[in-house]
Amino acid sequence: MKKKPLKIIGGIVVVLFLIILALPLFINANQFKPTLETQLSTALGRPVGIGDISLSIISRGVMVSDVSIADDPAFSKSPFLTTKSLSVGVELLPLIFSKKLAVRSFTVKDPEVNLIHAANGTWNYSSLGGNASGAKSAPKNPAPSPASSQGGAPGAGAMSVGKLRIENGKIIVSAAGSSAKPSIYQNVDLEASDLSYTSQFPFQLTATGPGNAALKLEGKAGPVNSADASLTPLNATVEVQHLDLATTGFLDPSSGIAGVLDFKGELSSDGNQLNSKGTVKATKLKLSAAGEPSSVPLNIDYASTYALKSQSGNLNQGDIHIGNALARLNGAYNAATEPAKLDMRLNAQAMPVTDLEGFLPAAGVVVPSGSKLQGGALTANLTVSGPVDKLVISGPVNLSNAKLAGFSLKSKLGALGSIPGLGGGGSGGGGSDTDIQTLSATVRNDPSGTKIENLNLVMPSLGTVTGSGTVSAAGQLNFKLVANLAGAAGALTSAAGSGVTGALASLTGSGGGSRGSSNGIPFVVRGTTSKPEVIPDVGGIAGNALKNSVAGSPTSKTNVASGLAGGLLGKTKAPQ
């Protein structure tokens, strides 16, 4: 008899459980469809359409199929968001007995979201939370849809969500009126809790971005700016791993810019200005079409400010580290244009060349094949301006006390190599290395190549070389230079019986024992950066020789001409 009450209670529990399970069979959940559509449309400020609704007692929620959220009509007539499945967690008792919808959570599976950015800084999600009727009458120039006169969204305060989840989403980011390829973010997972228009809420987002980058963003946002959701305050940490620049679609492929970036930083926004600081690591970086991937990493410690409305900002700190070499980059940038534009300065003082040697090919600086730049220090003061995929870098550079190991100057001089002091004699002239005492020039690099002016190169084995020239994007050289020999003129005049030395003594204006040259020995450098060719400028040499001997006797003029013809023209081909 004692067990009978327990059996009765157990039976009642089973019956109640069966009734609860059977409730979906007796309750037509689609009767709540107008209520759900209305509340969602009011909260979001956009028309919301839903398909069939089914009630799940076990999960204490409502399953909704074929959900779509309209876009701001000023941006697009296509949906802002579409998803095949939406799970809405609701309070069941108020729903069943009072037909009152109290939302606890949203779970959106496999959604597709279209984010569109206008040139004036407005996003198509800026009007989310605004008045739906206002969104319908949005102006042609995209701008946030108007909210209420108090700045809040109608119904916004009444709508709060305990938890929002997006699983395996796809986000397509594009610019209004642009023909550029959209950026696509796959595998988007978002979780946020305690969402409202009155307080902050924590969130965490992960995704696979352009360039196969792994993205992670975690922090707090809110309160939601109901007048412009894109200006919602934010505090978060961000991490980006393995961003492949060449495959992002952000840059023009013809720029040749490539490499892999890893980034860790902090973001802080008050809704008007975004402050960011962190570190960037770049590996296999290539900065020009003529460059080669860097064999050493580049690290940047940065801090910047960015105005959300004007889409412009300043890089306040940009410390670039390559080994022990340090360069400082700072200035303004403008993301309102497509692509973004820079107006910055790069200052580098006495950077150790040994640390830079592995990075120089990334900037298109290629040393002759089989050689290596060693020792010394590089100083530069450059401007960096223009679109990010077509940057113009210009300014003075200076290299001092360096050595081009494995490069024999004598082997590249051709007929000029027989001149004493120019590879054929003097200390270090015929060695396997080339010592550089100083090298200064004004450079200008853009996508077409590099232009070098005011070149002044001092080498102990040679003297001073001056001139200018260009390096094409493909690495082709075209330089016109003049060598002013250090101590070679005296050697030339003392070398008896040689027509070429006599001629060169005359053309250099030595007059016997002069140390330098008033005109120098002109020559050109052609070929490529990896295989340069040094060619005597016979026309220039002849011009100098005749000029220097114009006041002499006919016999001296004849000796000059015969010396040039026998000594130079017989050994090398004149430049064309």
C-alpha positions as CSV (number, residue, x, y, z in Angstrom):
1,M,0.0,0.0,0.0
2,K,2.9,2.4,0.7
3,K,4.1,2.0,-2.8
4,K,0.7,2.9,-4.3
5,P,1.1,6.7,-3.8
6,L,4.5,6.7,-5.3
7,K,3.2,4.9,-8.4
8,I,0.4,7.4,-8.7
9,I,2.8,10.3,-8.5
10,G,5.1,8.7,-11.0
11,G,2.2,8.1,-13.3
12,I,1.2,11.8,-13.1
13,V,4.8,12.9,-13.8
14,V,4.9,10.7,-16.9
15,V,1.5,12.0,-18.1
16,L,2.6,15.6,-17.6
17,F,5.9,14.9,-19.5
18,L,3.9,13.3,-22.3
19,I,1.6,16.3,-22.4
20,I,4.5,18.7,-22.6
21,L,6.0,16.6,-25.4
22,A,2.7,16.6,-27.2
23,L,2.1,20.4,-26.8
24,P,3.8,21.2,-30.2
25,L,1.1,19.0,-31.8
26,F,-1.7,21.0,-30.3
27,I,-0.1,24.5,-30.5
28,N,0.2,26.1,-33.9
29,A,3.4,28.0,-33.5
30,N,2.8,29.9,-36.7
31,Q,0.2,31.9,-34.9
32,F,3.1,33.8,-33.3
33,K,4.6,34.6,-36.7
34,P,3.1,38.1,-36.9
35,T,4.2,38.9,-33.3
36,L,7.7,37.7,-34.0
37,E,8.1,39.5,-37.3
38,T,6.7,42.7,-35.8
39,Q,9.0,42.7,-32.7
40,L,12.1,41.8,-34.7
41,S,11.3,44.5,-37.3
42,T,10.7,47.1,-34.6
43,A,13.9,46.2,-32.8
44,L,16.1,46.2,-35.9
45,G,14.4,49.0,-37.8
46,R,14.2,46.8,-40.9
47,P,11.5,44.6,-42.4
48,V,12.0,41.0,-41.2
49,G,10.5,38.0,-43.0
50,I,10.3,34.5,-41.6
51,G,9.1,31.2,-42.9
52,D,7.5,28.4,-40.9
53,I,7.7,28.3,-37.1
54,S,7.9,25.2,-35.0
55,L,7.8,24.9,-31.2
56,S,10.4,22.8,-29.4
57,I,9.6,22.1,-25.8
58,I,12.9,20.3,-25.1
59,S,15.0,23.2,-26.2
60,R,12.5,25.7,-24.8
61,G,12.5,27.6,-28.0
62,V,11.0,28.3,-31.4
63,M,12.6,27.1,-34.7
64,V,12.2,29.5,-37.5
65,S,13.1,28.8,-41.2
66,D,14.0,31.0,-44.1
67,V,14.7,34.2,-42.2
68,S,15.6,37.4,-44.1
69,I,16.4,40.9,-42.9
70,A,16.0,43.7,-45.4
71,D,18.9,46.0,-46.3
72,D,18.8,49.7,-46.0
73,P,17.2,50.6,-49.4
74,A,19.7,53.4,-49.9
75,F,22.4,50.6,-50.3
76,S,20.7,47.6,-51.8
77,K,17.4,45.9,-52.6
78,S,18.9,42.5,-51.7
79,P,18.6,41.2,-48.2
80,F,21.1,42.3,-45.5
81,L,20.9,38.9,-43.9
82,T,19.5,35.5,-44.9
83,T,19.6,32.2,-43.1
84,K,17.8,28.9,-43.5
85,S,17.5,28.3,-39.8
86,L,17.0,30.5,-36.7
87,S,16.5,29.2,-33.2
88,V,14.8,31.6,-30.8
89,G,14.9,30.8,-27.1
90,V,11.7,32.0,-25.5
91,E,9.9,31.9,-22.1
92,L,7.4,29.1,-22.8
93,L,4.7,29.8,-20.1
94,P,4.1,33.4,-21.2
95,L,4.1,32.2,-24.8
96,I,1.6,29.4,-24.3
97,F,-0.8,31.0,-21.9
98,S,-0.6,34.7,-22.6
99,K,0.8,34.7,-26.2
100,K,3.5,37.0,-24.9
101,L,6.9,36.7,-26.6
102,A,9.8,37.0,-24.2
103,V,13.1,36.3,-26.1
104,R,16.0,34.8,-24.2
105,S,18.4,34.0,-27.1
106,F,19.0,33.9,-30.8
107,T,21.0,31.2,-32.6
108,V,21.6,31.8,-36.3
109,K,23.0,29.0,-38.3
110,D,24.8,29.3,-41.6
111,P,23.8,32.9,-42.3
112,E,25.0,35.1,-45.1
113,V,25.5,38.8,-44.3
114,N,26.2,41.6,-46.8
115,L,28.1,44.5,-45.4
116,I,28.3,47.6,-47.7
117,H,30.5,50.6,-47.1
118,A,29.7,54.0,-48.6
119,A,32.2,56.6,-49.6
120,N,30.9,59.0,-46.9
121,G,31.8,56.6,-44.2
122,T,28.3,55.1,-43.6
123,W,27.7,51.3,-43.5
124,N,24.5,49.6,-44.5
125,Y,24.2,48.3,-40.9
126,S,24.5,51.9,-39.5
127,S,20.6,52.2,-39.5
128,L,20.1,48.9,-37.6
129,G,17.9,49.8,-34.6
130,G,16.4,52.8,-36.4
131,N,12.8,53.3,-37.4
132,A,11.9,50.8,-40.1
133,S,9.7,53.3,-41.9
134,G,12.6,55.8,-41.8
135,A,14.8,53.2,-43.5
136,K,12.4,52.9,-46.4
137,S,12.7,56.6,-47.1
138,A,16.5,56.7,-46.9
139,P,18.1,59.3,-49.2
140,K,20.1,58.2,-52.3
141,N,23.3,59.2,-50.6
142,P,23.6,56.4,-48.0
143,A,23.2,57.7,-44.5
144,P,21.9,56.3,-41.3
145,S,18.1,56.0,-41.2
146,P,16.5,58.5,-38.7
147,A,15.7,57.3,-35.2
148,S,13.3,58.9,-32.8
149,S,13.6,62.5,-31.8
150,Q,15.3,61.5,-28.6
151,G,18.0,59.6,-30.5
152,G,16.6,56.2,-29.5
153,A,15.0,53.5,-31.6
154,P,11.4,52.9,-31.2
155,G,11.0,49.7,-29.2
156,A,14.7,49.4,-28.6
157,G,14.6,49.8,-24.9
158,A,11.9,47.1,-24.7
159,M,14.0,44.6,-26.7
160,S,16.9,42.8,-25.0
161,V,18.5,39.5,-25.7
162,G,20.2,37.2,-23.2
163,K,22.5,35.5,-25.8
164,L,23.2,35.8,-29.5
165,R,25.0,33.2,-31.4
166,I,26.0,33.1,-35.1
167,E,27.4,29.8,-36.3
168,N,29.3,29.1,-39.5
169,G,28.4,32.5,-41.0
170,K,29.6,34.1,-44.2
171,I,30.2,37.9,-44.4
172,I,30.6,39.7,-47.7
173,V,32.2,43.1,-47.4
174,S,32.0,45.5,-50.3
175,A,32.1,49.2,-51.2
176,A,29.1,51.0,-52.6
177,G,29.5,51.7,-56.3
178,S,32.9,50.0,-56.5
179,S,34.0,47.5,-59.1
180,A,36.6,46.1,-56.6
181,K,36.2,42.4,-55.6
182,P,34.4,42.0,-52.3
183,S,36.2,40.7,-49.2
184,I,34.7,37.4,-47.9
185,Y,34.9,36.2,-44.4
186,Q,34.1,32.5,-43.8
187,N,33.5,30.3,-40.8
188,V,32.2,33.3,-38.8
189,D,31.3,32.3,-35.2
190,L,30.0,35.1,-32.9
191,E,28.8,34.8,-29.3
192,A,27.5,37.8,-27.4
193,S,25.5,38.0,-24.2
194,D,23.2,40.5,-22.4
195,L,22.6,42.6,-25.5
196,S,20.7,45.8,-25.0
197,Y,20.6,49.5,-26.1
198,T,21.4,50.6,-22.6
199,S,24.6,48.8,-21.4
200,Q,27.8,47.1,-22.5
201,F,27.9,43.5,-23.5
202,P,30.7,41.0,-23.9
203,F,31.4,39.3,-27.2
204,Q,33.8,36.9,-29.0
205,L,34.2,36.5,-32.7
206,T,36.3,34.2,-34.8
207,A,36.5,33.9,-38.6
208,T,38.6,33.0,-41.6
209,G,39.3,36.2,-43.5
210,P,40.8,37.2,-46.9
211,G,44.3,35.7,-47.4
212,N,43.3,32.7,-45.4
213,A,43.8,34.7,-42.2
214,A,42.6,33.4,-38.9
215,L,40.8,36.3,-37.0
216,K,39.9,36.5,-33.4
217,L,38.2,39.5,-31.7
218,E,37.2,39.5,-28.1
219,G,36.0,42.2,-25.7
220,K,33.0,44.4,-24.9
221,A,30.8,46.6,-27.0
222,G,27.9,48.9,-26.3
223,P,25.7,50.5,-25.5
224,V,24.5,50.2,-29.1
225,N,24.3,53.6,-30.8
226,S,20.8,53.5,-32.1
227,A,21.3,56.4,-34.4
228,D,24.3,54.7,-36.1
229,A,25.2,51.1,-35.1
230,S,28.6,51.4,-36.7
231,L,29.6,54.0,-34.1
232,T,28.9,51.7,-31.1
233,P,31.7,52.0,-28.5
234,L,34.1,49.1,-28.3
235,N,37.0,47.8,-26.2
236,A,38.6,44.6,-27.5
237,T,41.7,42.6,-28.3
238,V,42.3,41.5,-31.8
239,E,44.6,38.8,-33.2
240,V,45.2,38.0,-36.9
241,Q,47.4,35.0,-37.9
242,H,48.8,34.2,-41.3
243,L,47.4,37.0,-43.4
244,D,48.7,36.4,-47.0
245,L,48.9,39.8,-48.6
246,A,49.1,38.5,-52.2
247,T,45.7,36.7,-51.9
248,T,43.7,39.2,-49.9
249,G,42.4,41.1,-52.9
250,F,43.1,44.3,-51.1
251,L,46.1,45.2,-53.3
252,D,46.6,45.5,-57.1
253,P,48.5,42.3,-58.1
254,S,50.8,44.4,-60.4
255,S,52.2,46.2,-57.3
256,G,54.1,43.0,-56.5
257,I,53.4,43.5,-52.8
258,A,53.4,40.2,-51.0
259,G,54.2,38.5,-47.6
260,V,52.5,37.0,-44.6
261,L,51.4,39.1,-41.6
262,D,50.7,38.2,-38.0
263,F,49.1,40.9,-35.8
264,K,48.2,41.3,-32.1
265,G,46.7,44.5,-30.8
266,E,44.1,46.4,-28.8
267,L,41.2,48.4,-30.0
268,S,39.4,51.1,-28.1
269,S,36.6,53.3,-29.5
270,D,34.3,55.9,-27.9
271,G,32.1,55.8,-31.0
272,N,33.9,58.7,-32.6
273,Q,37.6,57.9,-32.5
274,L,39.2,54.5,-32.7
275,N,42.6,54.1,-30.9
276,S,44.7,51.1,-31.7
277,K,48.1,49.8,-30.7
278,G,49.9,46.5,-31.1
279,T,52.6,44.6,-33.0
280,V,52.8,43.4,-36.6
281,K,55.2,40.7,-37.8
282,A,55.8,40.4,-41.5
283,T,57.6,37.4,-43.0
284,K,58.6,36.8,-46.7
285,L,57.7,40.4,-47.3
286,K,58.0,41.9,-50.8
287,L,57.4,45.6,-51.4
288,S,57.9,45.9,-55.2
289,A,57.4,44.0,-58.4
290,A,61.2,43.8,-58.9
291,G,61.8,42.7,-55.3
292,E,62.4,39.3,-53.8
293,P,60.9,37.9,-50.6
294,S,62.8,39.0,-47.5
295,S,64.7,36.3,-45.8
296,V,64.4,38.0,-42.4
297,P,61.3,39.1,-40.5
298,L,60.1,42.7,-40.1
299,N,58.5,43.7,-36.8
300,I,56.5,46.8,-36.2
301,D,55.4,48.3,-32.9
302,Y,52.6,50.8,-33.7
303,A,50.0,53.1,-32.2
304,S,47.4,55.0,-34.2
305,T,44.2,57.1,-34.0
306,Y,41.4,56.9,-36.5
307,A,38.3,59.1,-36.9
308,L,35.4,56.8,-37.7
309,K,33.3,59.4,-39.6
310,S,36.1,60.9,-41.8
311,Q,37.8,57.5,-42.1
312,S,41.2,59.2,-41.7
313,G,43.9,58.8,-39.0
314,N,47.4,59.2,-37.9
315,L,50.2,56.7,-37.2
316,N,51.6,58.2,-34.1
317,Q,54.2,55.4,-33.6
318,G,55.6,53.1,-36.2
319,D,58.8,51.6,-34.9
320,I,60.1,49.2,-37.6
321,H,62.6,46.5,-36.4
322,I,64.8,44.4,-38.7
323,G,67.2,42.6,-36.4
324,N,69.0,45.5,-34.5
325,A,68.1,48.0,-37.3
326,L,65.4,50.5,-36.3
327,A,63.4,52.9,-38.6
328,R,60.6,55.2,-37.4
329,L,57.5,55.7,-39.6
330,N,54.8,58.2,-38.8
331,G,52.2,60.4,-40.5
332,A,48.7,60.4,-41.9
333,Y,46.5,57.9,-43.7
334,N,43.1,58.1,-45.4
335,A,40.9,55.1,-45.7
336,A,38.1,57.0,-47.4
337,T,39.7,56.5,-50.7
338,E,40.0,53.3,-52.6
339,P,42.7,52.1,-52.1
340,A,43.8,53.9,-48.9
341,K,46.4,56.7,-49.2
342,L,49.4,57.4,-47.1
343,D,51.3,60.6,-46.3
344,M,54.1,59.6,-44.1
345,R,57.8,60.0,-43.3
346,L,60.4,57.3,-42.7
347,N,63.5,58.2,-40.7
348,A,66.3,55.7,-40.2
349,Q,69.6,56.6,-38.5
350,A,72.7,54.4,-38.8
351,M,70.9,51.1,-39.3
352,P,73.4,48.2,-39.3
353,V,73.7,46.9,-42.9
354,T,74.4,43.4,-41.7
355,D,70.9,43.2,-40.2
356,L,69.4,44.8,-43.4
357,E,71.2,42.5,-45.9
358,G,68.4,39.9,-45.9
359,F,65.6,42.5,-46.2
360,L,67.0,44.7,-49.0
361,P,65.8,42.4,-51.8
362,A,62.2,43.0,-50.6
363,A,62.6,46.6,-51.5
364,G,64.1,45.8,-54.9
365,V,67.7,46.4,-53.8
366,V,69.5,43.5,-55.4
367,V,73.3,43.1,-55.2
368,P,75.3,41.5,-58.0
369,S,75.1,37.7,-58.2
370,G,77.5,35.9,-55.8
371,S,78.1,39.0,-53.7
372,K,77.0,40.1,-50.3
373,L,76.7,43.5,-48.7
374,Q,78.5,43.5,-45.3
375,G,79.3,46.0,-42.5
376,G,78.6,49.7,-42.5
377,A,75.5,51.7,-41.7
378,L,72.5,53.0,-43.7
379,T,70.8,56.3,-43.0
380,A,67.6,57.5,-44.8
381,N,65.1,60.2,-44.5
382,L,62.2,59.4,-46.9
383,T,58.7,60.4,-47.7
384,V,56.1,57.7,-48.3
385,S,53.0,58.9,-50.1
386,G,50.3,57.9,-52.5
387,P,47.9,54.9,-52.7
388,V,49.1,51.9,-50.8
389,D,49.5,49.7,-53.9
390,K,51.3,52.5,-55.8
391,L,53.4,54.2,-53.2
392,V,56.1,56.7,-54.1
393,I,59.1,56.6,-51.7
394,S,61.6,59.4,-52.1
395,G,64.4,61.2,-50.3
396,P,68.1,61.1,-49.5
397,V,70.0,57.9,-48.4
398,N,73.5,57.4,-47.2
399,L,75.6,54.3,-46.9
400,S,79.0,54.4,-45.1
401,N,81.9,52.0,-44.4
402,A,80.4,49.0,-46.1
403,K,81.8,46.2,-48.3
404,L,80.4,44.4,-51.3
405,A,82.0,41.0,-50.5
406,G,82.5,38.7,-53.5
407,F,82.3,41.4,-56.1
408,S,85.5,42.1,-58.0
409,L,85.4,45.6,-59.5
410,K,88.3,44.8,-61.8
411,S,86.4,41.9,-63.5
412,K,83.5,44.3,-64.4
413,L,85.5,47.2,-65.7
414,G,86.5,45.8,-69.1
415,A,89.0,48.1,-70.8
416,L,88.8,50.5,-67.9
417,G,90.3,47.8,-65.7
418,S,93.8,48.4,-67.2
419,I,94.0,51.9,-65.9
420,P,96.2,52.3,-62.8
421,G,94.0,53.2,-59.8
422,L,90.9,51.9,-61.5
423,G,91.1,48.3,-60.8
424,G,94.5,47.7,-62.6
425,G,96.6,49.1,-59.8
426,G,96.5,50.5,-56.3
427,S,95.5,49.0,-53.0
428,G,92.5,46.8,-53.1
429,G,91.7,47.5,-56.8
430,G,92.1,44.0,-58.0
431,G,90.7,42.2,-54.9
432,S,87.6,40.0,-54.7
433,D,85.7,42.6,-52.6
434,T,84.7,46.2,-53.2
435,D,85.0,48.6,-50.3
436,I,82.5,51.5,-50.1
437,Q,83.7,54.4,-48.0
438,T,80.5,56.5,-48.6
439,L,77.5,56.3,-50.9
440,S,75.0,59.1,-51.0
441,A,72.1,59.7,-53.4
442,T,68.6,61.0,-53.8
443,V,66.2,58.1,-54.6
444,R,62.6,58.0,-55.9
445,N,60.9,54.6,-56.0
446,D,57.5,54.0,-57.5
447,P,55.9,51.0,-59.3
448,S,57.8,51.7,-62.5
449,G,61.2,51.4,-60.8
450,T,63.8,53.5,-59.0
451,K,65.3,56.8,-60.1
452,I,68.7,57.7,-58.5
453,E,70.1,61.2,-58.7
454,N,73.0,63.1,-57.2
455,L,74.9,59.8,-56.8
456,N,78.2,60.2,-55.0
457,L,80.2,57.1,-54.4
458,V,83.6,57.1,-52.8
459,M,85.7,53.8,-53.0
460,P,89.3,53.7,-51.8
461,S,90.3,51.5,-54.7
462,L,88.8,53.9,-57.3
463,G,88.2,57.4,-56.1
464,T,84.8,59.2,-56.5
465,V,82.0,58.2,-58.9
466,T,79.2,60.6,-59.6
467,G,76.2,60.6,-61.8
468,S,72.6,59.4,-62.0
469,G,70.5,56.6,-63.5
470,T,67.5,54.3,-63.2
471,V,66.6,50.8,-62.2
472,S,63.5,49.6,-63.9
473,A,60.8,47.5,-62.2
474,A,62.3,44.5,-64.0
475,G,65.8,45.3,-62.6
476,Q,67.3,46.7,-65.7
477,L,70.1,49.3,-65.1
478,N,70.7,52.5,-67.0
479,F,73.3,54.7,-65.4
480,K,75.6,57.4,-66.7
481,L,78.5,57.9,-64.3
482,V,81.9,59.7,-64.1
483,A,84.9,58.3,-62.3
484,N,87.3,60.9,-60.7
485,L,90.4,58.8,-59.9
486,A,92.1,59.1,-56.6
487,G,95.9,59.2,-57.3
488,A,95.5,57.6,-60.7
489,A,96.4,60.7,-62.8
490,G,100.0,60.8,-61.6
491,A,100.4,57.1,-62.4
492,L,99.0,57.7,-65.9
493,T,101.5,60.5,-66.7
494,S,104.5,58.5,-65.4
495,A,103.6,55.4,-67.4
496,A,105.8,56.0,-70.5
497,G,105.2,54.6,-74.0
498,S,101.5,53.9,-73.7
499,G,99.1,55.7,-76.0
500,V,96.0,55.0,-73.9
501,T,97.6,56.3,-70.6
502,G,98.9,59.4,-72.4
503,A,95.5,60.0,-73.8
504,L,93.8,59.4,-70.4
505,A,96.3,61.7,-68.7
506,S,95.2,64.4,-71.2
507,L,91.5,63.7,-70.9
508,T,91.5,63.7,-67.1
509,G,93.1,67.1,-67.1
510,S,96.0,66.0,-64.9
511,G,98.6,68.2,-66.4
512,G,101.2,66.0,-64.8
513,G,100.8,65.5,-61.1
514,S,97.2,66.5,-60.3
515,R,95.5,64.3,-57.7
516,G,92.0,64.4,-59.2
517,S,90.2,65.1,-62.4
518,S,88.3,68.1,-63.5
519,N,86.2,66.1,-65.9
520,G,86.7,62.5,-65.0
521,I,86.3,59.3,-67.0
522,P,82.7,58.8,-68.1
523,F,81.2,55.3,-68.3
524,V,77.8,53.7,-68.3
525,V,76.4,50.8,-66.3
526,R,73.8,48.6,-68.0
527,G,72.7,45.0,-67.6
528,T,70.7,44.0,-64.5
529,T,71.1,44.4,-60.8
530,S,72.3,40.9,-60.5
531,K,74.6,41.1,-63.5
532,P,75.8,44.7,-64.1
533,E,77.9,45.6,-67.1
534,V,80.4,48.5,-66.9
535,I,81.0,50.1,-70.4
536,P,83.4,53.0,-71.2
537,D,81.6,56.0,-72.6
538,V,84.0,56.4,-75.5
539,G,82.1,59.4,-76.9
540,G,82.4,61.1,-73.5
541,I,86.0,60.2,-73.1
542,A,86.9,61.5,-76.6
543,G,85.0,64.7,-75.9
544,N,86.9,65.3,-72.7
545,A,90.2,64.5,-74.3
546,L,89.7,66.9,-77.2
547,K,88.5,69.6,-74.9
548,N,91.5,69.3,-72.7
549,S,93.9,69.2,-75.7
550,V,92.3,72.0,-77.7
551,A,95.0,74.4,-76.7
552,G,97.8,72.0,-77.4
553,S,99.7,71.3,-80.6
554,P,98.3,69.3,-83.6
555,T,100.7,66.6,-82.6
556,S,99.2,66.3,-79.1
557,K,95.7,66.1,-80.6
558,T,96.9,63.3,-82.9
559,N,98.4,61.4,-80.0
560,V,95.1,61.7,-78.0
561,A,93.0,60.4,-80.9
562,S,95.4,57.5,-81.6
563,G,95.7,56.6,-78.0
564,L,91.9,56.4,-77.6
565,A,91.5,54.4,-80.8
566,G,94.2,52.0,-80.0
567,G,93.7,51.8,-76.3
568,L,89.9,51.8,-75.8
569,L,88.1,51.1,-79.1
570,G,90.2,48.1,-79.7
571,K,89.2,46.6,-76.3
572,T,85.5,47.3,-75.8
573,K,82.5,48.3,-77.7
574,A,81.2,51.8,-77.3
575,P,77.7,52.2,-75.7
576,Q,74.9,52.5,-78.1
